[in-house]
């Protein structure tokens, strides 16, 4: 179903009104954050910091002095640049992007160019303090250009008979249709759709605007590399695809807080591989050199994750234990306990003699196309079709667990709502009990089904087979079940009782992956981001407390020693070896 031209034009006008309101809000917030007098002086003299926050001004001045001499003496490639993007106005993105970019600038002996959203003065000041002088701003273009792109969006959608046709729409090999669909799911909270509502026209017009702006940028400048934390949505997905297609290496962060790896994308064959998919070369190297050590540490770390030790938990589990996040969202803390299969079956009224299979839903609205292959259009479609199929498979007790982000992001079409529509009358299909901990699952589950989540490597560590319906971070590494078609997948559901436990070799492979993820890669400290503040950045407790953040940042600038910069050292080795990920190479010795 599509909207008429009249409705589309009405939607455009409504969006224009929102833009005017946003300008008014921006001016109000700008005056709150920045001194107008200082800002006017800043336009003449860049040494003037217009922020009203004294600690922020002190950090900018201190950081500027720290890197000024290094930037003036290191530049060699005057006509080649590192592009550092910052499309998400959050310090959790800004600081890692700048630090990775700073390292690349020094490694390549080149200047940096920052790509920012229009009027993002605070980010501009931070970038300038690291010696970046050139800036490009993405904007909403003028009124007449917005009309042009809106009408073009209307024409494109009108030419698409179905949503599947729209998903195939590309410009210069940039998958515009998929990017717009992905963006729509994320920012509406709707997990799947076949209907073109007014937001599709708006998002497509924005995608077109950004596509042509980015095209002008890479036509004008020569980039050695691009730092980009957000590879999805609009404009991130457009920037990422456009530059990689044009031969620019993309460097992106993998991991939370201030412990992370840098993932390098160097060709279009890797474009849709998820960031956490480590190379087979690395996997084989670990298996042949330090296998026993990797298996032991990987096994210990997965036990710690399931025992609820915070620094080993997946980030989405961490959210719901952080007191700041719980307080902000007003969620009621739920006490959970470890249960046995007998206790679970007694609670749910199930036959204990039947195997329990867990369906672990993944984030329904976050990067649904982040795979080179997938059997379903999106994750909600997978949940829906799977639930419909298993209503007929009654020799299995099916346990459905929503992803924590259903609650965190207030998903409109969430996993439980789908369950209620399809399975409310089927007692062999039930939701995961609120009072049971995830540590219980390995104690009673026969197999796990997922769509590319962390479960794909977690449960094989316990010998539990995992059936997945898209390329995951560990597909093809010898310990997952990867059907090649929907038919094969549905056939496996009927035969799932016959799938046996993993053997020792398969379990060891899963633990090796866990070792790479938890120890070798995501343990590299970025020593210009404070640990305790980094935890706050990832807690959901926004906005950041500037009174504590910037003084701590000043301390780190004062105490910084290049010889202790592990991230920079490891990035240099990564670049020399042309490795996919930054790892702690010291642990391979």
C-alpha positions as CSV (number, residue, x, y, z in Angstrom):
1,X,0.0,0.0,0.0
2,X,1.3,3.5,-0.9
3,X,0.3,7.0,-0.1
4,X,-1.3,9.4,-2.7
5,X,0.7,12.4,-3.9
6,X,-1.6,14.7,-1.9
7,X,-0.8,12.8,1.3
8,X,2.9,12.8,0.4
9,X,2.9,16.6,-0.1
10,X,1.0,17.1,3.2
11,X,3.7,14.9,4.9
12,X,6.4,17.1,3.4
13,X,4.8,20.3,4.7
14,X,4.4,18.8,8.1
15,X,8.1,17.9,8.1
16,X,9.0,21.4,7.1
17,X,7.1,22.7,10.1
18,X,9.1,20.3,12.3
19,X,12.3,21.6,10.8
20,X,11.3,25.2,11.8
21,X,10.5,24.0,15.3
22,X,13.8,22.2,15.5
23,X,15.7,25.4,14.5
24,X,14.0,27.2,17.4
25,X,14.9,24.4,19.8
26,X,18.5,24.5,18.4
27,X,18.8,28.2,19.0
28,X,17.5,27.9,22.5
29,X,19.9,25.1,23.4
30,X,22.8,26.8,21.6
31,X,22.4,29.9,23.8
32,X,22.2,27.7,26.9
33,X,25.5,25.9,26.0
34,X,27.5,28.6,24.4
35,X,28.2,32.3,25.1
36,X,27.1,34.4,22.1
37,X,29.9,36.9,22.8
38,X,32.5,34.2,23.0
39,X,31.1,32.6,19.9
40,X,31.5,35.8,17.9
41,X,35.1,36.0,19.1
42,X,35.7,32.4,18.2
43,X,34.7,33.2,14.6
44,X,37.6,35.6,14.5
45,X,40.0,33.8,16.8
46,X,39.8,30.0,17.1
47,X,41.7,30.1,20.4
48,X,38.5,31.4,22.1
49,X,36.3,28.6,23.4
50,X,32.7,29.7,23.3
51,X,31.4,27.0,25.7
52,X,29.9,28.1,29.0
53,X,31.3,25.0,30.7
54,X,34.6,25.9,32.4
55,X,35.8,22.3,32.6
56,X,35.1,21.7,28.9
57,X,37.0,24.9,28.1
58,X,39.9,23.7,30.2
59,X,39.9,20.4,28.5
60,X,39.9,21.9,25.0
61,X,42.8,24.3,25.8
62,X,44.8,21.5,27.5
63,X,44.1,19.0,24.7
64,X,45.0,21.6,22.0
65,X,48.4,22.2,23.6
66,X,49.0,18.4,24.0
67,X,48.7,17.6,20.3
68,X,49.7,20.9,18.6
69,X,53.4,20.2,18.3
70,X,52.9,16.6,17.2
71,X,50.4,17.7,14.4
72,X,52.7,20.4,13.2
73,X,55.7,18.1,12.8
74,X,54.2,14.9,11.6
75,X,52.3,15.8,8.4
76,X,53.7,14.5,5.1
77,X,50.8,13.5,2.9
78,X,49.4,17.0,2.5
79,X,46.9,16.0,-0.2
80,X,45.6,12.8,1.4
81,X,43.3,12.7,4.3
82,X,41.8,10.5,7.0
83,X,38.0,11.2,7.1
84,X,36.7,11.0,10.6
85,X,32.9,10.9,10.7
86,X,30.7,11.8,13.7
87,X,27.1,11.2,12.9
88,X,25.9,10.3,16.4
89,X,26.0,13.2,18.9
90,X,27.1,11.2,21.8
91,X,30.5,11.1,23.5
92,X,30.4,7.3,23.4
93,X,30.8,7.6,19.6
94,X,32.7,10.9,19.4
95,X,35.7,10.1,21.6
96,X,36.5,6.6,20.1
97,X,36.1,8.0,16.6
98,X,38.5,10.8,17.2
99,X,41.1,8.6,19.0
100,X,41.1,6.0,16.2
101,X,41.3,8.9,13.7
102,X,44.2,10.5,15.6
103,X,46.1,7.3,15.5
104,X,45.5,6.8,11.8
105,X,46.6,10.4,11.0
106,X,49.9,9.8,12.8
107,X,50.4,6.3,11.3
108,X,49.7,7.6,7.7
109,X,51.4,11.0,8.3
110,X,48.3,12.8,7.0
111,X,45.8,15.4,8.0
112,X,42.3,14.6,9.0
113,X,38.9,15.9,7.8
114,X,36.0,15.8,10.1
115,X,32.5,15.0,8.7
116,X,29.9,16.4,11.1
117,X,26.3,17.2,11.2
118,X,25.4,20.8,10.5
119,X,25.8,23.2,13.5
120,X,27.5,20.6,15.7
121,X,29.8,23.1,17.4
122,X,30.7,21.0,20.4
123,X,32.1,18.2,18.3
124,X,33.9,20.7,16.1
125,X,35.7,22.1,19.1
126,X,36.7,18.6,20.3
127,X,38.0,17.8,16.8
128,X,39.9,21.0,16.5
129,X,41.7,20.3,19.8
130,X,43.2,17.2,18.2
131,X,44.6,19.3,15.4
132,X,41.9,18.8,12.8
133,X,41.4,22.0,10.7
134,X,39.2,20.9,7.8
135,X,35.5,20.3,8.3
136,X,32.6,19.1,6.1
137,X,29.1,19.4,7.3
138,X,26.1,17.3,6.2
139,X,23.0,19.4,6.1
140,X,19.3,19.3,5.2
141,X,20.0,21.3,1.9
142,X,17.7,24.2,1.0
143,X,13.9,24.1,0.8
144,X,13.8,23.7,-3.0
145,X,16.3,20.8,-3.0
146,X,14.2,19.1,-0.3
147,X,11.2,19.4,-2.5
148,X,13.2,17.9,-5.3
149,X,14.3,14.9,-3.3
150,X,10.9,14.4,-1.8
151,X,9.3,14.2,-5.2
152,X,12.1,12.0,-6.4
153,X,11.4,9.7,-3.5
154,X,7.7,9.6,-4.4
155,X,8.5,8.7,-8.0
156,X,10.9,5.9,-6.9
157,X,8.4,4.4,-4.4
158,X,5.6,4.6,-6.9
159,X,7.7,2.6,-9.4
160,X,8.2,-0.2,-6.8
161,X,5.3,-2.7,-6.9
162,X,6.2,-4.3,-3.6
163,X,8.5,-3.8,-0.6
164,X,10.8,-6.5,-2.0
165,X,11.2,-4.4,-5.1
166,X,12.0,-1.4,-3.0
167,X,14.7,-3.3,-1.0
168,X,16.5,-3.9,-4.3
169,X,16.7,-0.2,-5.2
170,X,20.3,1.0,-5.5
171,X,22.3,4.0,-6.7
172,X,25.9,3.3,-7.8
173,X,25.8,0.0,-6.0
174,X,24.8,1.7,-2.7
175,X,21.8,-0.2,-1.4
176,X,19.5,2.7,-0.8
177,X,16.3,0.6,-0.4
178,X,17.8,-1.6,2.4
179,X,19.3,1.4,4.2
180,X,16.0,3.2,4.2
181,X,14.1,0.1,5.4
182,X,16.7,-0.5,8.1
183,X,16.4,3.1,9.2
184,X,12.6,2.9,9.2
185,X,12.6,-0.2,11.5
186,X,14.9,1.4,13.9
187,X,13.2,4.8,14.2
188,X,9.6,3.6,14.2
189,X,10.1,0.5,16.5
190,X,8.2,-1.5,13.9
191,X,10.0,-4.8,13.2
192,X,8.6,-5.4,9.7
193,X,6.4,-3.8,7.2
194,X,5.1,-4.1,3.6
195,X,3.4,-0.7,3.8
196,X,4.9,2.5,2.5
197,X,3.8,5.1,5.0
198,X,4.8,8.8,4.9
199,X,8.0,8.2,6.8
200,X,9.3,6.0,3.9
201,X,9.1,9.0,1.6
202,X,10.8,11.2,4.2
203,X,13.6,8.8,4.9
204,X,14.2,8.1,1.2
205,X,14.4,11.8,0.4
206,X,17.0,12.2,3.2
207,X,18.9,9.2,1.9
208,X,19.0,10.7,-1.6
209,X,20.2,14.0,-0.3
210,X,23.0,12.4,1.7
211,X,24.0,10.1,-1.2
212,X,24.6,13.1,-3.6
213,X,26.3,15.1,-0.9
214,X,28.7,12.2,-0.1
215,X,29.4,11.7,-3.8
216,X,30.6,15.3,-4.1
217,X,32.9,14.8,-1.1
218,X,34.7,11.7,-2.4
219,X,34.9,13.3,-5.9
220,X,36.7,16.3,-4.3
221,X,39.1,14.7,-1.8
222,X,41.4,11.7,-1.7
223,X,41.0,9.7,1.5
224,X,43.5,7.2,2.9
225,X,40.9,5.9,5.2
226,X,37.6,6.7,7.0
227,X,36.7,6.3,10.7
228,X,33.1,5.5,11.2
229,X,31.5,4.0,14.3
230,X,27.9,3.9,12.9
231,X,27.8,1.9,9.6
232,X,24.0,1.7,9.5
233,X,20.9,3.8,9.1
234,X,20.8,7.3,7.5
235,X,23.3,8.9,6.9
236,X,25.8,6.3,8.3
237,X,24.8,3.5,5.9
238,X,25.1,5.8,2.9
239,X,28.5,7.1,3.9
240,X,29.9,3.6,4.7
241,X,28.7,2.0,1.4
242,X,29.7,4.9,-0.8
243,X,33.3,5.2,0.5
244,X,33.9,1.5,0.6
245,X,32.6,1.1,-3.0
246,X,35.1,3.8,-4.0
247,X,38.0,2.0,-2.5
248,X,38.3,3.8,0.9
249,X,39.2,1.6,3.8
250,X,36.7,1.9,6.7
251,X,37.8,1.7,10.3
252,X,35.1,1.1,12.9
253,X,35.0,0.4,16.6
254,X,34.1,-3.0,18.0
255,X,33.4,-3.3,21.7
256,X,31.9,-1.1,24.4
257,X,33.3,1.3,26.9
258,X,37.0,2.1,26.6
259,X,38.1,-1.5,25.8
260,X,37.6,-2.1,22.1
261,X,39.1,-3.4,18.9
262,X,39.2,-1.6,15.5
263,X,37.6,-3.5,12.6
264,X,39.0,-2.7,9.2
265,X,36.9,-3.1,6.1
266,X,39.0,-3.1,2.9
267,X,36.8,-4.4,0.1
268,X,33.2,-4.7,-0.8
269,X,33.1,-8.4,-0.3
270,X,33.2,-7.7,3.4
271,X,30.6,-4.9,3.3
272,X,27.8,-6.8,4.9
273,X,29.9,-8.9,7.3
274,X,29.2,-8.0,10.9
275,X,32.0,-6.2,12.8
276,X,32.5,-9.1,15.2
277,X,33.3,-11.7,12.5
278,X,36.9,-12.4,13.0
279,X,39.0,-13.8,10.1
280,X,39.5,-17.5,9.5
281,X,43.2,-16.7,9.4
282,X,43.1,-15.4,13.0
283,X,40.9,-18.3,14.1
284,X,43.3,-20.9,12.6
285,X,46.3,-19.1,14.0
286,X,44.9,-19.3,17.5
287,X,43.9,-23.0,17.0
288,X,47.4,-24.0,15.9
289,X,49.5,-21.9,18.3
290,X,47.8,-21.3,21.7
291,X,44.7,-23.6,21.5
292,X,44.9,-25.0,25.0
293,X,45.3,-21.5,26.5
294,X,42.5,-20.1,24.4
295,X,40.1,-22.9,25.2
296,X,40.7,-22.5,28.9
297,X,40.3,-18.8,29.0
298,X,37.4,-18.8,26.6
299,X,35.7,-21.4,28.8
300,X,36.3,-19.5,32.0
301,X,35.0,-16.2,30.4
302,X,31.8,-17.8,29.2
303,X,31.1,-19.2,32.6
304,X,31.7,-15.7,34.1
305,X,29.2,-14.2,31.6
306,X,26.5,-16.7,32.5
307,X,27.2,-16.2,36.2
308,X,26.4,-12.5,35.7
309,X,29.8,-10.9,36.2
310,X,29.3,-7.4,34.6
311,X,32.5,-7.0,32.7
312,X,31.9,-10.3,30.9
313,X,28.2,-9.8,30.1
314,X,26.8,-8.9,26.7
315,X,26.2,-5.1,26.7
316,X,22.4,-5.6,26.4
317,X,22.4,-7.6,29.6
318,X,24.5,-5.0,31.3
319,X,21.9,-2.3,30.7
320,X,19.3,-4.0,32.9
321,X,21.6,-4.3,35.9
322,X,23.0,-0.8,35.8
323,X,21.3,1.3,38.6
324,X,21.4,4.5,36.6
325,X,19.6,3.0,33.6
326,X,17.0,1.3,35.8
327,X,16.4,4.6,37.6
328,X,16.1,6.6,34.4
329,X,13.8,4.2,32.7
330,X,11.8,3.4,35.9
331,X,12.0,-0.3,35.3
332,X,11.2,-2.6,38.2
333,X,14.2,-4.8,39.1
334,X,13.4,-8.4,38.7
335,X,14.9,-11.0,40.9
336,X,16.0,-14.1,38.9
337,X,17.2,-17.5,40.0
338,X,18.8,-20.5,38.4
339,X,16.2,-23.2,37.7
340,X,16.6,-26.9,36.6
341,X,14.7,-28.5,33.8
342,X,12.4,-30.2,36.4
343,X,11.6,-26.8,38.1
344,X,11.0,-25.1,34.7
345,X,8.6,-27.8,33.5
346,X,6.8,-27.9,36.8
347,X,6.4,-24.1,36.6
348,X,5.2,-24.1,33.0
349,X,3.1,-27.3,33.2
350,X,5.3,-29.1,30.6
351,X,6.1,-32.8,30.1
352,X,9.7,-33.2,31.5
353,X,10.4,-36.1,29.0
354,X,10.1,-33.7,26.0
355,X,13.2,-31.7,25.0
356,X,13.2,-28.0,25.5
357,X,14.3,-25.8,22.6
358,X,15.0,-22.1,23.2
359,X,14.2,-19.5,20.5
360,X,16.3,-16.5,21.4
361,X,15.1,-13.4,19.6
362,X,17.6,-10.9,18.5
363,X,17.3,-7.1,18.4
364,X,14.3,-6.6,16.0
365,X,15.3,-3.1,14.8
366,X,19.0,-2.8,14.8
367,X,21.0,-3.5,11.7
368,X,18.8,-6.3,10.2
369,X,20.9,-6.5,7.0
370,X,24.3,-6.8,8.8
371,X,24.9,-10.2,7.2
372,X,26.1,-11.5,3.8
373,X,23.2,-14.0,3.8
374,X,19.9,-14.3,5.6
375,X,16.9,-16.5,5.1
376,X,14.2,-14.0,6.1
377,X,13.5,-10.4,5.1
378,X,14.0,-9.2,8.7
379,X,14.1,-10.5,12.3
380,X,10.4,-10.1,13.1
381,X,9.4,-12.0,9.9
382,X,11.7,-14.8,11.1
383,X,10.0,-14.8,14.6
384,X,6.6,-14.7,13.0
385,X,7.1,-17.5,10.5
386,X,8.9,-19.7,13.0
387,X,6.1,-19.4,15.6
388,X,3.6,-20.3,13.0
389,X,5.5,-23.4,12.0
390,X,6.2,-24.7,15.5
391,X,2.5,-24.6,16.4
392,X,2.5,-27.9,14.5
393,X,5.6,-29.4,16.2
394,X,4.2,-30.6,19.6
395,X,6.8,-33.1,20.5
396,X,9.1,-30.2,21.6
397,X,8.7,-27.7,24.4
398,X,9.4,-24.4,22.8
399,X,10.7,-21.6,25.0
400,X,10.6,-18.1,23.5
401,X,12.9,-15.4,25.0
402,X,12.6,-11.8,23.8
403,X,15.7,-9.7,23.3
404,X,16.3,-7.2,26.2
405,X,16.2,-4.3,23.7
406,X,12.5,-5.0,23.1
407,X,12.0,-3.4,26.5
408,X,14.8,-0.9,26.3
409,X,13.8,0.6,23.0
410,X,10.0,0.3,23.5
411,X,9.6,-1.8,20.3
412,X,6.1,-1.4,18.9
413,X,5.9,-4.9,17.3
414,X,7.8,-6.8,19.9
415,X,8.4,-10.5,20.3
416,X,5.8,-11.1,23.0
417,X,3.1,-9.3,21.1
418,X,3.8,-11.7,18.1
419,X,3.6,-14.6,20.5
420,X,0.3,-13.5,21.9
421,X,-1.2,-13.2,18.4
422,X,0.0,-16.6,17.2
423,X,0.7,-18.9,20.1
424,X,-1.6,-17.9,23.0
425,X,-3.6,-21.2,22.7
426,X,-0.6,-23.5,22.3
427,X,0.7,-24.7,25.7
428,X,3.9,-26.3,24.2
429,X,5.1,-22.7,23.2
430,X,5.6,-20.4,26.2
431,X,7.7,-17.2,27.0
432,X,10.8,-17.5,29.1
433,X,9.8,-17.0,32.7
434,X,10.7,-13.6,34.3
435,X,12.0,-15.2,37.4
436,X,14.6,-17.5,35.6
437,X,18.2,-16.4,35.0
438,X,20.0,-16.9,31.7
439,X,22.4,-19.1,33.6
440,X,19.5,-21.6,33.7
441,X,19.3,-22.1,30.0
442,X,22.4,-24.3,29.5
443,X,21.1,-26.6,32.3
444,X,17.9,-27.6,30.5
445,X,18.0,-26.6,26.8
446,X,18.4,-29.2,24.1
447,X,19.1,-26.7,21.3
448,X,18.9,-23.0,20.6
449,X,17.5,-21.1,17.6
450,X,18.6,-17.6,16.8
451,X,19.2,-15.1,14.1
452,X,22.8,-14.0,14.4
453,X,22.9,-13.0,18.1
454,X,25.5,-13.6,20.7
455,X,23.9,-17.0,21.3
456,X,25.5,-18.3,18.2
457,X,28.9,-18.6,20.1
458,X,27.7,-18.7,23.7
459,X,25.7,-21.9,23.8
460,X,28.1,-24.1,21.7
461,X,30.6,-23.5,24.5
462,X,28.3,-25.7,26.6
463,X,28.0,-28.3,23.9
464,X,24.5,-27.0,22.9
465,X,23.8,-26.9,19.1
466,X,22.7,-23.6,17.7
467,X,20.6,-23.3,14.6
468,X,20.8,-19.9,13.0
469,X,19.1,-18.3,10.0
470,X,21.6,-15.8,8.8
471,X,25.4,-15.3,8.7
472,X,26.5,-14.6,12.3
473,X,29.8,-13.5,13.8
474,X,30.9,-17.1,13.8
475,X,29.1,-18.9,10.9
476,X,31.2,-21.4,9.1
477,X,33.7,-21.9,12.0
478,X,32.6,-25.5,12.6
479,X,30.3,-25.2,15.6
480,X,27.0,-23.8,14.3
481,X,24.1,-25.3,12.2
482,X,23.6,-23.0,9.2
483,X,20.7,-24.0,6.9
484,X,21.0,-22.8,3.3
485,X,17.3,-22.2,2.6
486,X,14.0,-21.7,4.4
487,X,12.9,-25.2,3.4
488,X,16.0,-26.7,5.0
489,X,15.5,-24.6,8.1
490,X,11.9,-25.6,8.6
491,X,12.8,-29.3,7.9
492,X,15.4,-29.0,10.7
493,X,12.8,-27.7,13.1
494,X,10.8,-31.0,12.7
495,X,14.1,-33.0,13.2
496,X,15.6,-30.9,15.9
497,X,15.1,-33.5,18.6
498,X,17.6,-35.7,16.6
499,X,20.3,-33.1,16.6
500,X,22.9,-34.3,19.1
501,X,25.2,-32.4,21.4
502,X,28.4,-30.9,20.1
503,X,31.6,-33.0,20.3
504,X,34.8,-31.8,22.1
505,X,36.4,-30.4,19.0
506,X,33.3,-28.2,18.2
507,X,33.1,-27.1,21.9
508,X,36.8,-26.1,21.8
509,X,36.2,-24.1,18.6
510,X,33.4,-22.1,20.3
511,X,35.6,-21.4,23.3
512,X,38.4,-20.2,21.0
513,X,36.0,-17.7,19.5
514,X,35.0,-16.6,23.0
515,X,38.7,-16.1,23.8
516,X,39.2,-14.0,20.7
517,X,36.1,-11.9,21.5
518,X,36.5,-11.4,25.2
519,X,40.3,-11.4,25.7
520,X,42.3,-11.0,22.5
521,X,40.3,-8.3,20.8
522,X,38.0,-6.4,23.2
523,X,40.6,-6.0,26.0
524,X,42.7,-3.2,24.4
525,X,42.5,-0.1,26.5
526,X,41.9,3.3,24.9
527,X,43.8,5.3,27.5
528,X,42.3,8.6,26.6
529,X,38.8,7.5,27.7
530,X,38.4,7.1,31.4
531,X,37.2,3.7,32.6
532,X,34.5,4.8,35.0
533,X,33.1,7.4,32.7
534,X,33.1,4.9,29.8
535,X,30.9,2.7,31.9
536,X,28.5,5.6,32.4
537,X,28.5,6.3,28.6
538,X,27.2,2.8,28.0
539,X,24.7,2.7,30.9
540,X,22.0,4.6,29.2
541,X,22.2,7.4,31.8
542,X,22.1,10.4,29.5
543,X,23.1,13.1,29.4
544,X,26.7,12.7,30.5
545,X,27.7,14.4,33.7
546,X,30.1,17.1,32.3
547,X,31.3,18.0,35.8
548,X,32.9,14.6,36.2
549,X,33.7,13.8,32.6
550,X,35.8,16.6,31.5
551,X,38.0,16.9,34.6
552,X,38.8,13.2,34.2
553,X,39.6,13.7,30.6
554,X,42.0,16.5,31.6
555,X,43.8,14.0,34.0
556,X,44.2,11.5,31.2
557,X,45.7,14.1,28.8
558,X,48.1,15.1,31.5
559,X,49.2,11.6,32.2
560,X,49.2,10.3,28.6
561,X,52.4,8.6,27.6
562,X,52.8,7.3,24.0
563,X,54.8,4.3,25.1
564,X,51.8,3.2,27.2
565,X,49.3,3.6,24.3
566,X,48.4,0.0,23.7
567,X,45.7,0.8,21.2
568,X,48.0,2.8,19.0
569,X,50.7,0.1,19.2
570,X,48.3,-2.7,18.2
571,X,46.8,-0.6,15.4
572,X,50.2,-0.1,13.9
573,X,50.8,-3.9,13.9
574,X,47.3,-4.5,12.5
575,X,48.0,-2.1,9.6
576,X,51.4,-3.6,8.9
577,X,49.9,-7.1,8.8
578,X,46.7,-5.9,7.0
579,X,44.7,-7.7,9.6
580,X,40.9,-7.5,9.8
581,X,40.8,-6.6,13.6
582,X,43.1,-4.9,16.1
583,X,44.0,-7.6,18.6
584,X,46.4,-7.6,21.6
585,X,49.3,-9.2,19.8
586,X,51.2,-9.4,23.1
587,X,49.0,-12.3,24.1
588,X,50.2,-14.3,21.1
589,X,53.7,-14.4,22.4
